[in-house]
Amino acid sequence: MREIHLRTERRSQLVDITRDVREAVSGEDGSAIVVYVPHTTAGVTINEHADSGVARDHETALERMVEDGWPWQHHEPGEENAPTHVRASLMGSSVVVPLGEKGELALGTWQGIFFCEFDGPRERSVYVSVLR
């Protein structure tokens, strides 16, 4: 397993980690990889990475779909992050990506892998494992 470390800059932020994942599995032999986020207020997804506006649209849409101002049951003193748990669940904690010949990621032309922050800014980790 490889670990990718990153620092997010905003409360909600999608970070393109495609290059980091590609480097983590460079030269590996396997059938696929699992990209996993070990955090309850963050997730991972695959979507278009040719236009950064797509990531920003995701951030805005998730904030509007799951608003901060609801009467949440989960309360941590000084850290009202209940909606961030729901946003993370909507995105999911892992993705599977097939590996092509020579270990390259079998992503579509416009696809990228995004770390999804919902409770930032924070130091975060992403785990990448090769399936053999």
Secondary structure, DSSP 8 states (H G I E B T S, - for coil): -EEEEEE--SSSEEEE-HHHHHHHHTT--SSEEEEE---TTEEEEEEE-SSHHHHHHHHHHHHHHS-TTS--S--BTTB--HHHHHHHHHH-SEEEEEB-GGG-B---TTEEEEEEESS-S-EEEEEEEEE-
